[in-house]
Amino acid sequence: MRIAFYAPLKSPRHPTPSGDRTIARLLLAAWRRQGATVELASQLRARIATPDPLLQRRMAARAAATAERLIAGYRRRPKAERPDAWFTYHCYYKAVDWIGPSVAAALDIPYLLAEASHAPKRADGDWDINHRGSEAAIKAAQQIFCFNPNDKRCLAPLVGKNRLIDLPPFLDLASFAPVVPDRLLSRSKLARRHHLDPQAHWLLAVGMMRHGDKLASYRELATALTRLRRGNWHLLIIGDGPARAEVRTAFAALGDRVHFLGSQAPEKLMVYYAAADLFVWPAVNEAFGMALLEAQACGLPVLAGTFGGVPAIIDTTDRTRTGWLAPPHEPAVFAKLIGTALESNLAAIGTAARRSIERGHDIDSAATILRTSLDKLVKRR
């Protein structure tokens, strides 16, 4: 099986780290896990930040030219070396897949989408060109894999429910955290490195410091923690970016309770997850949040805001709890839940969190869903 892969929002080879790049790379790995040969069809970044119709027309034209070149190149290959399917990751009104539907139609191969979203409110406005392009791509897809269950409500009227396939967000546990690091050893090491009180509660937040939703999450977290002045706790923040000054300003009133640890390499993150007591993140407007999965994979309970698909990856059932959910934009409730969490049996909840990732959010499960779904589609065709 040969798969042509495209990520219009951000290529898996893009130099800037992000959750989107991480997911693109995980999807590549998942397909390869099932024995597929995957090639990156294009690195054209179709993202448009502002609602400018001229920019949208130019991008559509540039993508159309790219599609023509790809079609011609694929047709020059022997049939056995052409793609058997086209797979696009993340298509919405700001990052449209103008390429995949054309190539798939020309080669008569299945066109597949993952994490597509449809926003009818963007029709007939400044985003109308991109809105219609995204809608056309969604309608062309034979299968749409949904990380966020909420996306299905807007997708179903376009394509019906049968084309929508649940694909729970996932990690490659064998690469990221094959075993949970020893908590006491991790905590002792970090206490010495960062001059932390090992007897205190350690809250952990991990997120890029970007303007927009990330900055909003940091500000909401700071507001919540100002209501939690009592108790022996520290907040460890891992992340960096262009909004670092604004983030530091948001937490200034909390003084030396807050420790800015900068960016950390992915392979070092699991030590911080394992050492902390609770992961805290308001998750403003996030689809689900890779850090929330990573924390649970390392046995760290999580507290997050109820946005997008976040509730689908956090179990709040008493017997199998992996964390807590706070209502959107309610810092007082968020603060109260921190207090509740710190009085809970965090070790048992962390164990449940790890088991939850192993059962339903590992790459092997995702790889099976992808390959099984495509095999069924090929048989029908």
N, C-alpha and C positions, 0 to 999 in steps of 0.2 A: 504494500500500500504506500503510495506516494502522496504527500500532503503539501500543498502550497499554502504558506502561512503569511498572514499580514496583520499588522497592528496599526491602524491609522492614527491612533492617539499618541503612541510612543513605541518605537521599535524596541525589541528586546536587546538590541545592540546600542541603544542610546547611552551616552556617557553619564547622564545624570540619574542617580538612584531614585527610585520611587516605588510605591506599591504597584502601580500599573506595570512598570518594567518587570518587577518581580513576578507578577501573575503571568505575563507574557512568556517569561522564561520557564515558569512551571508548566504552562500548557505545552510548550515545545517538548519539555522533558516527559510529560504524560503521554503524548503521542508516541514518542520514541520508546517509552516503556512497553508499548504494545507492538513494537517491531516496525513501526512506520518509518519511512524515510521522509524527513521534513526539511523543506527548503524555505528560506525566507524570500518570498516572492518580490517584495519591494520594501524599501525603508522610507518611502515618501511619508512625511508627517503631515497629515491632513488637518490637524487642529487649527482652528481659527478662534482667537480669543475675543474678538469684538464683532458685533453684529453688522458687518460691512458687506452689503450685497456684491460690491465689486470684487472684494477678496474671495467671496464664495464662488463667483463665476470663474475667476482665475484659477482657483484650486480645482474646480470641476474640470476645467479644460486641461490643466496640467495632468490630472489623474487620468483623463481619457486618453491622452497621448501615451502615458505610461502603460495603460491597459493594451493599447494597440501594439506597442513594442513587445509586451509580454506574450500576447497572442501569436504574433509572428514568430517569436523565438521558440515558443512551445511547439508550434506546428512544424518547425524545422527539425525537431527532435524525432527519433523513432517513437512510435506509439508507446512502447513499454517504458520510456523514460519521461513521459508526460505526467502531470499530476493526475491522480485519481479523484481528488477532491480539493476544494478550496476552503480554507478555514480562516475566518477573520475574528480577531479578538477586539472587542470594545468599539461599538459603532453607536453614535448618537449625534444630536444636531450640531455639536461643535467639532466633531471629528467623524466625518462621513466616509464610509467605504464606497468610493466612486469606482474602484478598480475591480474588486472581486466579482460582482454580478456579471459584468461584461465578459471577463475572462472565463468564468464558469459556463456561461451560456454559449460562448464561442466553441469551447472544448467539449460541451455536453457532459459536464461533470457536476456532482452535487456541490451546492454552495451552502456552507455552514457558518453560523454566527455564534459567538459567545459574548455574553454581557452586552446585549443590545437594549436600548431603551427608547421609548417613543414619547414625545412631548407635544400633544396636539395644540397646546397654547402657543407654540412657536409658529404656527401656520399664519400666513397672511401678514406677517410683520417683517422686521429687518432680518430675521433668521429664516425666512420662508424658503429660500433656495436650498439651504442646507437641510432644513426640515424635510422638504420633499425628497431630497437625495437619500437621507437616512430612512425615510419611510419606504422608498423604492427598494433599498437594500434589504430591509426587514421582510418585505413582501416576497422578495426573490429567494429568501433562505428556505431550504427544505427542512432544516432543523435549527433551532435556536436554544443554546444551552444557557440556563439562567442561574447565575450565582445568587442574585437577589430575588427572592420570591415576590417582592412587591412589583417588580418589573412586569410580571405576567399579566397584571390587570390591564395595562395599556397595550401590551403586545397581542393579547388574545383577540381583540376585535379586528386586528389586521390579518392575522394568520390562522386563527383558530387555536384551540388548546392542544391539539394532537402534535403540532410541530414544536411545542415548548417542552424542554427536558430539564429537570432539576439537576444542577451540577453543584453540589455543596462546595464552598471555598475550601482550598486544601493547601497542605504543605508537603514537602518532601522530608518526612520525619527522619529517614535514614541519613540524610545529609545535614539537616538543621539540628536535630536533637535526638539522636538514636537512643539515648538514655537521659533521664533527668539528672542534671548535675547535683552533686551533694550540696544540700542547702547550707549546712553549718560551715563546710569548708569554703563555699562561695561567699558566704556572709563574712567570714573572718578575713578573707582575702580583700574584699571590697572595703571593709571597715578600716583596714590599715591603709589602703591605697587612697581613699577619699576622706579619711578622718571622720568616720561616721560612728555614732553610738550604736553598738551591736544590740543593746537592750531596747532600743526604740523601735517603733513600728516604721517600716520603710514602705512608703508609697512610691510607685514607679509610673512615669509617663514617658512614652516613646512616640515621637512624631516630628516630621520635618517642620521647620520654622518658616512657613510660607504665609504670605498675606492671603486673606480670604478665609476659607473654612478652617484651615489648620490654626491660624491665629485666633479665630473665634473660639475654637476648642480650648486653647491655652487660657484665653481670658475667662471663659466660663469656669475652668478648673480653678483659676486663681480666686475668682469670686466665691466659689464654694469653700475653698480652704480658709478664707478669711473668717468664715463662720465656725471654723474648727480650731480655734486657737488653743483650747485646752488639750491636754494629753501629750505624751512623749512620742512625737512622730517627726519624720523627715520626708520631704518629697525629692526624689531623684528624677531629673529630667535628662533624657537622652535625645539629642537632635540638634540641628543647626540649620541655618539658612538665612535668606535676606530679611526675615522679620525678627531676627534674634534680639534686636534692641527693644522692639515693642513687647516681646515675650518677657524679657527681663524686667521691663517697667511694670508689667502686669503683676509680677510676683514680688515687687520691691517691698511691699508692706509686710511680707512674711519673713523678711530678714534671713538669718542663717538657718532657718528650717529648710530652705530650698537650696539644692545643689545642682548646678548646671554642669553636666558631664560631657557636653559636646557630642559629636558624632562618634559612633562606635561601629567597628566592622561587624558584619552579620555574624561571623563565627564567634565573636565575643559577647554578643547580646544575651545568649542563653545563660551566662553566668549571672547577669543582672536580673534576669527573669527569675532564676532559681533562688536568688538571695532575698528578693523583695517579699513583702507580706501581701500586697494588694496592687493590682494594676488599675490605674484610674485614668479614664479618658472620656470626655463628653461626646466625642465622635460626631461633631456637627456636620450634617449632610454627607456622611460617609456611607458608601455602599455596604461595607461590612468591616473593613479594617484588618490588614494582615497582622498588625502588631497584636491584636486581640487573639488571633489564632496562635501566634508564636508564644505569647504569655501562657496560654492554657497548655500548650505542648510542653512547656517547662514546669508544669504543675503550679502555676500562679493563678489564683482566682482573679476575676476581672469585674470591674464596675464600669459600665459604659452608658452613654446616652442612647435612647431608643430612636435611632435613625435608620432609614433604609433597611438593609438586610441584617443589621447587627443582632436583632432578637433571634435570628435563625441560627446563630453560632454561639449563643449563650443560653445555657439551661438554667432556668430559675425555679425549677421544681424542687421542693424541699429535699426529697430523698436523693436526687441526682444533681443537685445544684453545682454549677461551675462558676457562677457569678451572680451579679445583680444588674438590673436595668433601671435607669432613672428616666423620668419623662423629659422630653426635650426642653431645653432652656429653663430648667428649674434648679438653679444652684443651691437653694436651700434644701431641697429634697436630696440632691446629690450629696451634700455635706452630711445629712442625716444618715444616708445609706453607707457612707464611709464609716461612721460610728458603729452602725449595725454590723458591718462586715468585720471590723476589727475586734468585735466581741464574739465572733463566730469561730467555729472549728475550721480554721483556714487550711490546716494540713489535710483534713479529710476532703474538703472542697477542692483543693489543688489536685489531689489524687483523682477525683472524679473528672476534673478538667482534662487531665492527661488522657484518661481512658476515652473521653468523648472525642478527642482528636484522633486517637488511634482507631476508633471504630468508624468514624464517618468523615474525617477530614484529612486523610492521608492520600498521597499521590496514587497509590495503587487502586484505591476506590475510584478516583477520578478517571484514571486511565481505562479502567474497565467500562465505565459509563460511556466514555467517548467512543471506544472501539465497538462496543456492543451496539450502540445507537447507529453508528455509520454502517456496520454490517447489515443491520435490519433494513436501512434505507437502500443500500446497494441491491439487496435481494428483491425489494419491492420494484426497483427500477428495472 
